[in-house]
Amino acid sequence: MKFVSFLFALFSSIIFANPLPNDEKLISSLIERGVICGNQTFEENQKSLQIYLSKRFNKNNKADKSNNTSNKNDTTTNKQCISASKK
């Protein structure tokens, strides 16, 4: 029983050690693909990432509701990169 408790504690700590995704890698990947504009500050990149994810989530959510597979529009057809509004 102690061994099982030890394994549970070990795996729990591994799972909760890094609960947040690595935004920097995701942002750099999206910049390389041209989805997010590259000439932004760190904070603007974070806002652009949030914009991208919210658009992506809303698009996937609408596709799930409509269940229409004939729609071929995706982010690759949009040639404009996402840029956070500068104040």
C-alpha positions as CSV (number, residue, x, y, z in Angstrom):
1,M,0.0,0.0,0.0
2,K,2.9,2.4,0.7
3,F,4.3,1.6,-2.7
4,V,1.0,2.5,-4.4
5,S,0.8,5.7,-2.4
6,F,4.4,6.5,-3.4
7,L,3.6,5.9,-7.1
8,F,0.5,8.0,-6.9
9,A,2.4,10.9,-5.3
10,L,5.1,10.6,-7.9
11,F,2.8,10.6,-10.9
12,S,0.7,13.4,-9.4
13,S,3.7,15.6,-9.0
14,I,4.8,14.9,-12.6
15,I,1.4,15.8,-13.9
16,F,1.0,19.0,-12.0
17,A,4.6,20.1,-12.4
18,N,3.9,21.9,-15.7
19,P,0.2,22.4,-16.1
20,L,0.6,25.4,-18.5
21,P,1.4,25.0,-22.1
22,N,4.6,26.4,-23.5
23,D,3.3,29.6,-25.1
24,E,6.7,30.7,-26.4
25,K,7.1,27.6,-28.6
26,L,3.5,27.9,-29.9
27,I,3.9,31.6,-30.6
28,S,7.2,31.1,-32.4
29,S,5.6,28.3,-34.5
30,L,2.7,30.5,-35.4
31,I,5.0,33.4,-36.3
32,E,7.0,31.0,-38.6
33,R,3.8,29.9,-40.3
34,G,2.7,33.5,-40.7
35,V,-0.4,33.2,-38.6
36,I,0.8,35.8,-36.0
37,C,2.8,38.8,-37.0
38,G,6.4,38.8,-35.9
39,N,7.0,42.5,-35.3
40,Q,5.3,42.6,-31.9
41,T,6.3,42.8,-28.2
42,F,5.9,39.9,-25.9
43,E,2.6,41.2,-24.5
44,E,1.3,41.8,-28.0
45,N,2.3,38.2,-29.0
46,Q,0.4,36.9,-26.0
47,K,-2.7,38.9,-27.0
48,S,-2.4,37.7,-30.6
49,L,-2.2,34.2,-29.4
50,Q,-5.4,34.6,-27.4
51,I,-7.1,36.1,-30.5
52,Y,-5.9,33.1,-32.6
53,L,-7.0,30.6,-30.0
54,S,-10.4,32.2,-29.5
55,K,-11.0,32.3,-33.3
56,R,-9.8,28.7,-33.6
57,F,-12.1,27.6,-30.8
58,N,-15.1,29.4,-32.1
59,K,-14.5,28.0,-35.6
60,N,-14.2,24.4,-34.3
61,N,-17.2,24.9,-32.1
62,K,-19.3,26.1,-35.0
63,A,-18.1,23.2,-37.2
64,D,-19.1,20.7,-34.5
65,K,-22.5,22.2,-34.2
66,S,-23.2,22.4,-37.9
67,N,-21.5,19.0,-38.6
68,N,-20.8,20.3,-42.1
69,T,-17.6,18.7,-43.6
70,S,-17.9,20.4,-47.0
71,N,-16.6,23.7,-45.6
72,K,-13.0,23.9,-46.6
73,N,-12.2,27.4,-45.1
74,D,-9.3,27.3,-42.7
75,T,-6.5,29.6,-41.4
76,T,-4.3,28.9,-44.3
77,T,-6.6,30.6,-46.7
78,N,-6.4,33.8,-44.7
79,K,-3.1,35.6,-45.8
80,Q,-3.2,38.3,-43.1
81,C,-1.3,37.7,-39.9
82,I,-3.0,38.3,-36.5
83,S,-1.7,41.4,-34.7
84,A,-2.9,42.6,-31.3
85,S,-4.2,46.2,-31.4
86,K,-1.6,48.7,-30.3
87,K,-2.8,51.3,-27.9
